[in-house]
Amino acid sequence: MAQVSEAEFTKWIRECISSVRDAQNFAIEAHRRDEFLLLHGLIVRTLRYCDAFLLLNKSGFEVEATALARAALEHSITLQWVFLVEGGVERYRVFASQRIRNHYKQLAEWEDHDELRSAVNDMPPVFEGSGLGSFSDLLKNLDDGSFLIEQYHLLSQQVHVTHETVLSALTLENGETGILWDQQYPYRRSATQICAISSMFARWVLANQTNDTELLAYLDQVSEALVIPMNLATQVRQPQVLRNEFR
C-alpha cells in the first residue's frame, strides 16, 4: 500500500478548515446547545492552529510550524477526552469556569485595579468539582503509549530548549561545521499528518454535535483512505469510562 502523501494530508486539512470557517450556522439539537457552545472554541482553535501551520510551512518556517502542530494535537486530544469520557463535559465546564475567574482575579491584583476587583466579585460563582487535570494524564487516558505520545514528544523537541536547538542551526559539509539561519524540519510529513489527525478529531466531534450521519459516513471513508483515526473512542482507558452513547 502506497504511503499517504503530505499533499493529501494538506488537502484534507484545508477541507476541514473551510468546512467550519465558511459555515453560516450549525443545526444543533436543543440538548446539545450548551455543550456545543462550550466545546466550539476547542474545535475552532484546533483548526486555526492547523491553518497557521500550513501558512508557516508555505512561508519557509517549517521548524516554527511544528509548535502549531503540537498545539493542534493538544487541543484536539483535549476535545476528544472531554467529548468521549463520561463526565468530561462537566469537568471541562468546571475547568473553564475556575480558570476564567482566577485569570481576572490575578489580573486585578497585578494591576491593583479596584474596578476589576469589583467586577470579579460580581461574577457568577464558579462551578464546583474536579477539573481536567494535566494534559499528560489526558493523553495517557487516550493512548496506549505509542503513536500519539511519541509524536507529541517528537514535536516537543522543537518547542522546548533541547538538543535540536543546537543541531538545527548547524551544518556539516566536507568535515567543516557551518551555521544556518534557514532551517528545514526532517519530519515535516509527520507533523502534517498530526494536523490531519487533529482536524479529523475536531470535525468528528462537530459531526456528532450536529447529528450529521452523512458527514460521519464520509469521515469514516476519509479515515480509511488517509489511514488516520476518526476518533479515540476505543482508546479510553481506566480510570476513565467511555461516555454511554459511544459504548
NUMI-114129 format. One line per 8 residues: their letters; for each residue x, y, z of N, C-alpha, C, O. Coordinates in steps of 0.02 Angstrom, whole numbers, plus 50000, padded with zeros to 5 digits. Layout:
N
a = X Y Z X Y Z X Y Z X Y Z | ...
END
This chain:
247
maqvseae = 50042 49940 50000 50000 50000 50000 50044 50062 50000 50089 50068 50041 | 50031 50109 49954 50071 50169 49948 50060 50215 50009 50006 50219 50036 | 50114 50248 50028 50111 50293 50085 50070 50355 50067 50076 50381 50012 | 50028 50377 50113 49989 50437 50101 50037 50497 50098 50080 50504 50141 | 50028 50538 50048 50075 50594 50037 50058 50654 50081 50002 50660 50106 | 50106 50697 50090 50095 50758 50127 50043 50801 50093 50003 50834 50126 | 50042 50800 50027 49993 50840 49989 49922 50817 50004 49876 50858 50008 | 49912 50751 50012 49846 50725 50027 49824 50747 50097 49766 50764 50108
ftkwirec = 49870 50745 50145 49854 50769 50212 49837 50843 50211 49789 50865 50244 | 49876 50881 50173 49864 50953 50169 49796 50969 50139 49760 51013 50163 | 49778 50933 50087 49712 50943 50055 49656 50930 50105 49606 50967 50107 | 49663 50877 50145 49612 50861 50195 49608 50915 50249 49553 50934 50269 | 49665 50939 50272 49666 50992 50323 49629 51053 50297 49588 51082 50333 | 49644 51073 50236 49611 51132 50207 49536 51122 50202 49497 51168 50213 | 49515 51062 50185 49443 51048 50180 49409 51056 50248 49355 51085 50254 | 49442 51030 50300 49413 51035 50368 49409 51108 50390 49359 51129 50420
issvrdaq = 49461 51146 50376 49462 51217 50395 49405 51254 50362 49366 51289 50395 | 49398 51246 50296 49347 51283 50260 49277 51261 50280 49230 51302 50279 | 49268 51197 50297 49201 51173 50315 49174 51207 50378 49114 51217 50384 | 49219 51224 50424 49198 51257 50485 49200 51333 50477 49154 51368 50498 | 49253 51358 50447 49261 51430 50438 49205 51461 50396 49182 51516 50412 | 49184 51426 50344 49135 51455 50297 49063 51437 50313 49017 51458 50278 | 49052 51398 50366 48984 51379 50384 48945 51440 50408 48971 51479 50448 | 48884 51448 50384 48843 51504 50405 48812 51492 50473 48806 51538 50514
nfaieahr = 48795 51430 50486 48767 51412 50552 48771 51336 50559 48788 51300 50512 | 48757 51312 50619 48757 51241 50633 48690 51221 50663 48664 51255 50707 | 48663 51167 50639 48599 51142 50666 48613 51100 50728 48635 51042 50722 | 48601 51128 50786 48616 51095 50849 48551 51078 50885 48509 51121 50894 | 48544 51015 50905 48486 50995 50943 48487 51029 51011 48541 51044 51038 | 48428 51042 51039 48422 51082 51100 48464 51055 51157 48495 51093 51193 | 48466 50988 51165 48503 50960 51221 48578 50963 51212 48617 50950 51258 | 48600 50981 51150 48672 50987 51136 48696 51059 51138 48756 51072 51132
rdeflllh = 48651 51107 51145 48669 51178 51136 48724 51200 51184 48774 51228 51162 | 48715 51189 51248 48765 51211 51297 48833 51177 51286 48885 51208 51291 | 48830 51112 51270 48891 51075 51256 48926 51104 51194 48987 51112 51194 | 48887 51119 51142 48916 51147 51081 48951 51213 51095 49008 51224 51073 | 48918 51258 51132 48947 51323 51147 49011 51316 51188 49058 51355 51180 | 49013 51266 51232 49070 51255 51274 49130 51227 51235 49187 51246 51248 | 49117 51183 51188 49171 51148 51153 49190 51179 51086 49242 51162 51058 | 49149 51224 51060 49163 51250 50993 49230 51287 50991 49264 51286 50939
glivrtlr = 49248 51319 51046 49313 51353 51047 49371 51305 51037 49420 51322 51003 | 49366 51245 51064 49419 51194 51054 49422 51173 50981 49476 51162 50954 | 49364 51166 50950 49361 51146 50879 49393 51200 50836 49436 51186 50794 | 49373 51262 50847 49398 51318 50806 49473 51327 50817 49511 51336 50770 | 49494 51326 50880 49565 51336 50895 49608 51282 50862 49661 51296 50836 | 49585 51219 50865 49621 51165 50832 49631 51179 50758 49687 51172 50732 | 49578 51198 50724 49581 51208 50652 49620 51271 50634 49654 51273 50582 | 49617 51322 50675 49657 51382 50662 49731 51368 50671 49772 51394 50633
ycdaflll = 49749 51328 50720 49819 51308 50727 49842 51269 50665 49898 51279 50641 | 49799 51226 50639 49817 51188 50578 49824 51235 50519 49868 51226 50477 | 49780 51285 50515 49783 51334 50461 49849 51373 50465 49883 51383 50415 | 49867 51395 50525 49929 51432 50535 49990 51388 50521 50041 51412 50496 | 49985 51323 50538 50039 51276 50523 50053 51274 50448 50111 51276 50427 | 50001 51270 50408 50010 51268 50335 50039 51334 50309 50081 51334 50264 | 50017 51390 50337 50043 51455 50316 50117 51462 50331 50155 51487 50290 | 50138 51440 50390 50209 51445 50408 50252 51399 50364 50305 51418 50342
nksgfeve = 50227 51339 50352 50264 51293 50308 50273 51324 50239 50327 51320 50209 | 50220 51353 50213 50222 51384 50147 50271 51442 50145 50299 51458 50092 | 50280 51475 50203 50324 51534 50207 50396 51515 50223 50439 51560 50230 | 50410 51451 50230 50479 51429 50243 50497 51423 50316 50556 51419 50333 | 50447 51423 50360 50460 51417 50432 50437 51348 50457 50393 51342 50499 | 50469 51296 50430 50449 51228 50446 50460 51211 50520 50417 51180 50551 | 50517 51230 50547 50532 51214 50617 50483 51249 50663 50456 51218 50709 | 50470 51313 50650 50423 51351 50692 50352 51325 50686 50313 51329 50733
atalaraa = 50335 51298 50628 50268 51271 50617 50253 51211 50662 50195 51198 50678 | 50305 51175 50682 50293 51116 50724 50262 51134 50791 50226 51093 50821 | 50275 51194 50815 50244 51216 50878 50168 51219 50871 50132 51205 50918 | 50145 51237 50811 50074 51241 50798 50043 51172 50789 49985 51160 50808 | 50081 51126 50760 50057 51056 50754 50049 51026 50823 50000 50991 50836 | 50096 51040 50867 50092 51016 50936 50031 51046 50972 49996 51011 51008 | 50020 51110 50962 49963 51144 50993 49897 51116 50967 49849 51107 51005 | 49894 51103 50902 49834 51074 50872 49820 51006 50902 49762 50990 50917
lehsitlq = 49872 50965 50910 49863 50899 50939 49839 50904 51011 49794 50867 51032 | 49868 50950 51050 49848 50958 51120 49774 50978 51125 49738 50952 51167 | 49753 51024 51083 49683 51047 51085 49635 50992 51062 49582 50982 51091 | 49654 50956 51010 49609 50904 50983 49605 50844 51030 49552 50813 51036 | 49660 50827 51063 49659 50772 51112 49615 50792 51171 49575 50752 51196 | 49622 50854 51195 49580 50878 51249 49507 50876 51229 49464 50855 51268 | 49493 50897 51168 49424 50895 51142 49397 50824 51142 49340 50813 51163 | 49436 50777 51117 49415 50707 51115 49402 50680 51186 49352 50646 51198
wvflvegg = 49447 50696 51232 49439 50672 51301 49375 50700 51331 49336 50662 51360 | 49365 50765 51325 49306 50797 51353 49242 50768 51324 49193 50756 51359 | 49242 50755 51258 49182 50732 51224 49168 50658 51235 49110 50638 51237 | 49220 50618 51242 49212 50545 51244 49206 50517 51315 49173 50466 51325 | 49238 50549 51363 49240 50522 51430 49177 50540 51469 49153 50596 51466 | 49151 50492 51505 49092 50504 51547 49108 50559 51597 49156 50554 51636 | 49067 50612 51596 49078 50669 51641 49129 50719 51616 49144 50768 51650 | 49157 50707 51557 49209 50751 51530 49185 50822 51517 49221 50870 51532
veryrvfa = 49125 50830 51490 49098 50896 51476 49090 50936 51541 49107 50995 51544 | 49064 50903 51593 49055 50936 51657 49123 50957 51687 49129 51011 51715 | 49173 50914 51680 49239 50931 51707 49271 50988 51668 49307 51029 51697 | 49257 50991 51603 49283 51047 51563 49249 51112 51582 49280 51165 51584 | 49185 51108 51598 49148 51167 51620 49176 51193 51686 49183 51254 51695 | 49192 51148 51732 49223 51168 51795 49291 51200 51782 49306 51253 51810 | 49330 51169 51740 49397 51193 51723 49393 51264 51694 49429 51309 51716 | 49349 51274 51645 49343 51340 51612 49319 51393 51661 49344 51448 51663
sqrirnhy = 49269 51374 51701 49240 51421 51750 49293 51445 51799 49299 51504 51813 | 49331 51398 51826 49382 51415 51876 49439 51456 51845 49463 51504 51875 | 49460 51437 51784 49514 51472 51751 49496 51544 51734 49536 51589 51742 | 49434 51555 51711 49413 51622 51693 49414 51667 51755 49442 51722 51753 | 49385 51644 51809 49383 51684 51870 49453 51697 51898 49469 51753 51918 | 49495 51644 51899 49562 51652 51926 49604 51700 51884 49644 51738 51911 | 49593 51699 51818 49630 51743 51774 49616 51816 51791 49663 51856 51800 | 49553 51834 51795 49535 51904 51808 49551 51924 51880 49566 51983 51893
kqlaewed = 49547 51877 51926 49565 51891 51995 49640 51908 52000 49659 51956 52034 | 49681 51868 51968 49753 51881 51969 49771 51945 51932 49815 51982 51953 | 49735 51958 51877 49746 52019 51840 49729 52081 51882 49765 52131 51880 | 49674 52077 51919 49653 52133 51961 49706 52147 52014 49720 52205 52029 | 49735 52094 52043 49786 52103 52095 49851 52130 52065 49883 52174 52094 | 49869 52105 52007 49930 52126 51975 49926 52200 51954 49975 52237 51960 | 49867 52220 51929 49857 52289 51908 49836 52335 51966 49834 52396 51959 | 49821 52304 52024 49795 52341 52082 49736 52384 52061 49734 52444 52071
hdelrsav = 49686 52350 52030 49630 52382 51996 49566 52369 52035 49538 52314 52031 | 49541 52418 52072 49482 52409 52114 49419 52394 52073 49377 52355 52094 | 49413 52427 52015 49353 52415 51974 49351 52343 51948 49298 52312 51945 | 49409 52318 51931 49413 52249 51907 49401 52200 51965 49369 52148 51955 | 49425 52217 52024 49411 52176 52083 49336 52171 52095 49310 52117 52109 | 49302 52228 52089 49230 52229 52100 49194 52187 52048 49147 52151 52063 | 49218 52190 51985 49188 52151 51931 49197 52076 51943 49152 52036 51929 | 49256 52058 51970 49269 51988 51985 49221 51964 52040 49195 51908 52037
ndmppvfe = 49211 52005 52090 49166 51987 52145 49094 51978 52122 49055 51941 52152 | 49076 52014 52067 49008 52010 52040 48999 51953 51990 48943 51940 51967 | 49054 51918 51973 49049 51863 51926 49009 51806 51957 49008 51798 52018 | 48975 51766 51915 48938 51707 51942 48986 51660 51978 49045 51657 51961 | 48962 51624 52028 49005 51577 52063 49034 51525 52015 49002 51507 51966 | 49094 51502 52030 49125 51451 51987 49089 51385 51998 49060 51372 52050 | 49092 51342 51947 49065 51275 51954 49112 51235 52000 49173 51239 51994 | 49083 51197 52044 49122 51157 52091 49132 51087 52063 49091 51061 52026
gsglgsfs = 49187 51056 52082 49201 50988 52061 49271 50981 52034 49312 51027 52039 | 49286 50923 52005 49352 50909 51977 49358 50939 51908 49311 50939 51868 | 49417 50966 51894 49432 50993 51828 49461 50940 51782 49445 50881 51788 | 49504 50962 51737 49530 50915 51687 49593 50878 51709 49606 50823 51686 | 49632 50908 51752 49697 50878 51766 49747 50897 51713 49732 50939 51670 | 49806 50868 51714 49859 50886 51667 49846 50855 51598 49812 50804 51592 | 49874 50888 51547 49866 50861 51479 49900 50793 51472 49874 50749 51437 | 49956 50783 51505 49990 50718 51501 49946 50662 51526 49948 50607 51499
dllknldd = 49905 50676 51577 49859 50625 51602 49803 50611 51551 49784 50553 51540 | 49778 50664 51519 49726 50655 51468 49753 50613 51411 49719 50568 51386 | 49814 50629 51390 49844 50592 51334 49853 50519 51351 49840 50475 51309 | 49875 50504 51412 49884 50434 51433 49817 50397 51436 49815 50337 51424 | 49764 50434 51452 49697 50403 51454 49673 50383 51385 49628 50342 51378 | 49702 50413 51332 49677 50402 51264 49728 50372 51218 49717 50368 51157 | 49784 50350 51244 49835 50321 51200 49870 50264 51238 49874 50265 51299 | 49893 50216 51201 49924 50158 51232 49999 50165 51239 50035 50116 51249
gsflieqy = 50023 50226 51233 50094 50239 51241 50133 50233 51177 50195 50229 51178 | 50098 50234 51120 50133 50226 51057 50131 50290 51015 50166 50338 51030 | 50090 50290 50963 50096 50341 50910 50086 50412 50935 50130 50454 50925 | 50029 50427 50966 50014 50497 50984 50062 50524 51036 50085 50581 51030 | 50078 50483 51086 50126 50506 51137 50195 50517 51106 50228 50566 51121 | 50216 50471 51063 50281 50478 51030 50283 50541 50987 50332 50578 50988 | 50230 50553 50949 50228 50611 50905 50227 50676 50946 50259 50725 50928 | 50191 50675 51002 50188 50735 51044 50258 50751 51071 50278 50809 51073
hllsqqvh = 50294 50700 51093 50361 50710 51119 50409 50732 51063 50453 50773 51074 | 50400 50704 51004 50443 50723 50947 50433 50797 50929 50481 50833 50918 | 50370 50818 50926 50356 50889 50912 50382 50934 50967 50403 50990 50954 | 50380 50909 51028 50403 50949 51085 50478 50964 51081 50501 51013 51110 | 50516 50922 51046 50587 50934 51038 50601 51001 51005 50653 51032 51017 | 50554 51023 50962 50563 51087 50927 50535 51145 50967 50553 51203 50954 | 50492 51132 51015 50459 51185 51053 50501 51205 51114 50506 51264 51130 | 50531 51156 51148 50570 51169 51208 50644 51176 51190 50665 51161 51134
vthetvls = 50683 51199 51238 50756 51203 51228 50784 51133 51237 50788 51107 51293 | 50805 51103 51182 50831 51034 51182 50893 51032 51138 50919 51083 51115 | 50917 50971 51126 50974 50963 51081 50959 50988 51011 51005 51009 50975 | 50895 50987 50991 50877 51011 50925 50890 51085 50917 50902 51109 50861 | 50888 51122 50972 50902 51194 50969 50973 51205 50944 50986 51253 50907 | 51019 51162 50964 51088 51167 50941 51096 51140 50870 51123 51174 50826 | 51072 51080 50859 51086 51045 50796 51052 51076 50736 51080 51075 50681 | 50992 51104 50745 50956 51131 50688 50989 51193 50658 50974 51211 50602
altlenge = 51033 51224 50696 51066 51285 50672 51137 51272 50646 51174 51319 50632 | 51156 51208 50641 51222 51190 50618 51219 51144 50557 51169 51109 50547 | 51271 51145 50517 51275 51101 50460 51347 51075 50455 51394 51108 50476 | 51354 51016 50426 51420 50986 50419 51431 50969 50345 51395 50927 50317 | 51479 51001 50315 51495 50989 50244 51571 50981 50237 51610 51025 50257 | 51591 50925 50207 51662 50911 50195 51703 50917 50258 51759 50943 50258 | 51674 50894 50313 51710 50895 50376 51711 50962 50410 51742 50969 50463 | 51679 51012 50381 51678 51079 50409 51609 51095 50439 51558 51081 50408
tgilwdqq = 51609 51123 50499 51547 51143 50531 51528 51214 50511 51568 51260 50514 | 51465 51221 50489 51440 51287 50470 51378 51304 50510 51351 51262 50546 | 51357 51365 50503 51297 51388 50540 51241 51404 50490 51253 51421 50432 | 51179 51397 50515 51121 51406 50472 51074 51459 50501 51070 51469 50562 | 51039 51493 50456 50982 51534 50476 50918 51499 50454 50875 51484 50496 | 50912 51485 50389 50855 51447 50364 50862 51374 50385 50916 51345 50380 | 50807 51346 50410 50809 51278 50436 50752 51237 50408 50698 51263 50395 | 50764 51173 50398 50713 51127 50375 50698 51076 50430 50742 51058 50469
ypyrrsat = 50635 51054 50431 50615 51005 50481 50611 50937 50447 50571 50927 50401 | 50652 50889 50468 50657 50825 50433 50594 50782 50438 50585 50735 50399 | 50549 50797 50486 50489 50758 50495 50426 50798 50477 50374 50792 50509 | 50433 50838 50426 50378 50883 50408 50315 50843 50389 50260 50864 50408 | 50322 50788 50353 50263 50748 50335 50227 50723 50398 50166 50724 50401 | 50265 50701 50448 50235 50677 50510 50197 50732 50545 50143 50721 50572 | 50226 50793 50546 50192 50849 50577 50128 50866 50540 50077 50883 50571 | 50129 50861 50473 50069 50873 50433 50017 50819 50447 49957 50833 50450
qicaissm = 50040 50757 50455 49995 50703 50472 49960 50716 50540 49901 50703 50547 | 49997 50742 50588 49969 50758 50653 49914 50811 50646 49862 50806 50679 | 49925 50860 50603 49874 50911 50592 49813 50881 50557 49757 50902 50569 | 49825 50833 50512 49769 50799 50479 49728 50759 50530 49666 50759 50527 | 49761 50726 50576 49727 50689 50629 49689 50736 50675 49631 50723 50692 | 49721 50791 50694 49688 50840 50737 49626 50869 50704 49575 50879 50737 | 49631 50882 50639 49573 50908 50602 49516 50857 50601 49458 50875 50607 | 49534 50794 50592 49484 50741 50593 49450 50737 50661 49388 50732 50665
farwvlan = 49489 50739 50714 49460 50735 50782 49410 50792 50793 49356 50781 50821 | 49428 50852 50771 49384 50910 50781 49321 50903 50739 49266 50917 50764 | 49329 50883 50677 49270 50879 50633 49224 50823 50653 49163 50828 50644 | 49251 50768 50680 49209 50713 50703 49165 50733 50761 49106 50716 50763 | 49193 50771 50808 49153 50795 50864 49097 50840 50839 49040 50834 50861 | 49113 50885 50793 49062 50930 50766 49008 50891 50729 48949 50908 50733 | 49027 50840 50693 48978 50799 50656 48930 50765 50704 48871 50758 50690 | 48956 50743 50762 48912 50713 50813 48867 50765 50845 48808 50751 50858
qtndtell = 48894 50824 50858 48853 50875 50889 48796 50898 50844 48743 50919 50868 | 48807 50896 50778 48755 50916 50730 48715 50856 50705 48670 50863 50664 | 48731 50797 50732 48696 50735 50712 48696 50726 50637 48645 50707 50607 | 48753 50738 50606 48760 50735 50533 48784 50665 50514 48844 50652 50509 | 48737 50619 50503 48754 50550 50488 48790 50543 50421 48833 50500 50412 | 48771 50585 50373 48804 50583 50308 48878 50603 50314 48921 50572 50284 | 48891 50655 50353 48960 50676 50364 48999 50623 50402 49058 50611 50386 | 48969 50592 50451 49003 50539 50489 49023 50481 50444 49077 50453 50452
ayldqvse = 48980 50464 50397 48996 50410 50349 49054 50431 50305 49098 50391 50289 | 49055 50494 50285 49109 50520 50244 49175 50521 50282 49227 50502 50255 | 49172 50542 50345 49233 50542 50387 49262 50472 50395 49323 50463 50397 | 49218 50423 50399 49240 50354 50404 49279 50333 50341 49330 50299 50345 | 49255 50355 50283 49289 50341 50220 49358 50375 50217 49407 50345 50197 | 49359 50438 50237 49422 50476 50237 49472 50445 50285 49532 50440 50270 | 49448 50424 50343 49490 50392 50393 49525 50331 50364 49585 50321 50376 | 49488 50292 50326 49518 50232 50295 49565 50250 50239 49618 50220 50233
alvipmnl = 49547 50300 50199 49589 50319 50142 49655 50350 50164 49707 50337 50134 | 49653 50391 50216 49713 50426 50239 49750 50388 50294 49804 50409 50317 | 49720 50333 50316 49749 50291 50369 49760 50333 50433 49815 50333 50461 | 49708 50369 50453 49711 50408 50515 49649 50392 50556 49597 50377 50528 | 49653 50394 50622 49595 50378 50664 49541 50432 50657 49556 50491 50650 | 49479 50411 50661 49422 50457 50658 49407 50486 50727 49386 50543 50733 | 49419 50447 50778 49410 50468 50848 49451 50421 50892 49485 50376 50868 | 49447 50432 50957 49485 50391 51004 49439 50353 51052 49458 50338 51108
atqvrqpq = 49379 50337 51029 49330 50304 51072 49355 50237 51097 49342 50219 51155 | 49390 50200 51056 49414 50134 51077 49475 50138 51122 49498 50087 51149 | 49502 50199 51131 49564 50207 51169 49553 50230 51241 49600 50232 51281 | 49490 50247 51259 49476 50270 51327 49493 50213 51376 49468 50157 51369 | 49535 50228 51423 49559 50177 51469 49549 50198 51541 49541 50257 51556 | 49550 50149 51585 49541 50161 51657 49594 50211 51682 49651 50211 51658 | 49575 50254 51731 49513 50251 51770 49453 50286 51737 49400 50291 51768 | 49461 50310 51676 49406 50343 51642 49360 50292 51608 49381 50236 51594
vlrnefr = 49297 50312 51596 49248 50269 51565 49218 50304 51504 49204 50364 51507 | 49210 50267 51451 49181 50295 51390 49110 50319 51401 49070 50286 51434 | 49094 50376 51374 49027 50405 51378 48976 50355 51352 48988 50321 51302 | 48921 50350 51385 48872 50297 51374 48850 50292 51301 48842 50237 51275 | 48839 50349 51267 48812 50347 51199 48862 50320 51148 48842 50306 51091 | 48925 50312 51167 48975 50286 51121 48997 50214 51138 49041 50186 51106 | 48966 50185 51189 48984 50116 51208 48954 50067 51160 48964 50006 51168
END
